[in-house]
């Protein structure tokens, strides 16, 4: 996964699927493209690139609760 791209890893969604991910704590959202399998930490439903985490405002904590919406 390219850390500077707006991408994500998900265990079931098809590659190139676009999803809107919203940070439940601050309401910020981004659109990312699924380009990898994951998540790579047990209990998570999606892994986001560093760029997406920064835009969502949770880079310092490393994780947050999110809502995922399929685009298209």
N, C-alpha and C positions, 0 to 999 in steps of 0.2 A: 504494500500500500504506500503510495506517495504521500508523505506527510504534509506537503504544501498544496495538494489538490483537495477539492471538496468531494471526498470519497468515503466509502464505508464498507465494512465487512458484515455479512449477514448469513446465517446458516441455510436459509431456504429460498430467499428471493433470487430471481434470475440475475445474472450479470447484466449490467447496463440499465437495470431498473432504477428509476429516480424516486426518491422519497423525501418528504419534508420531515425534518426532525426538529421538534420544539423542546426547549429546556423548560420543564415544568416549574422550576423555581423562579425564573426571570422572564419567561415569555418569549425569549429570542428564538428565532427559527432560521434554518438553513435548508437548502436543497442539496442533497448529495447523490452521487451515483454509486450503486453497488458494484464493486469490482473485485471482491475477494470473499473468501469464506471465513467464517468466524462466528461469534466472537471468540477470542482466545483466552478469556478469563471466565471461569465458571460463574453462572448466575446472571450473565449479561445477555441482552438480546441483540445488541448491535455494537460494533466497534467503529468509532469515527476517526478520521484523520486528524492530525494536529491542527490543521487549518480550520476544520469544522469545530473542533473543541474550543479554539480561541474565539471564533465568532459567536459561539453559544455561551461563552463566558464561564466555562468550568475548567479551564486548563490547569489552574492551580490545585484544584481538589482531585483531579484525575478521573472523576466520574460524577454523574448526576442522573436524576430521573428524567426520562424523556418520553414524548409522545411521537409515534411514527405514523405518517400518513403516506399512502401510495399515491404517486403523481401519475396522471394519465390514464 
